[in-house]
Amino acid sequence: MSSQEEILSDGRFSCVARDPRFWEMPEKERKVKIDKRFRAMFHDKKFKLRYTVDKRGRPVNFSSTENLRKFYALSESDSDLSESEEHTEKQKKLKKKKAKGKAETDS
């Protein structure tokens, strides 16, 4: 089999290198951007399936969440929001723990 450079240098296939239809898709455009409404599908148990065989019957050991992360990405604005939401949730939990600790010491 010829190398890629030899194929592209061949006159018959020279238009392939210049034609944008045959370019590889950029990494940042490969994944579909989803918003925060569908964020739960990455960690919800309803979306997680364990596969034991692939489509050809060969044994494998992976889950559907790996495929979800492969094809979908949270949009940047939503991922920033989710990080800030996580931070506020952690602060709320700390406040609740402090409140419980004070209530126990008072009683």
Secondary structure by P-SEA (a helix, b strand, c coil): cccaaaaaacccccccccccccccccccccbbbbcccccccccccccbbbbcccccccbbbbcaaaaaaacccccaaaaaaaaaaaaaaaaaaaaaaaaaaaaaaac
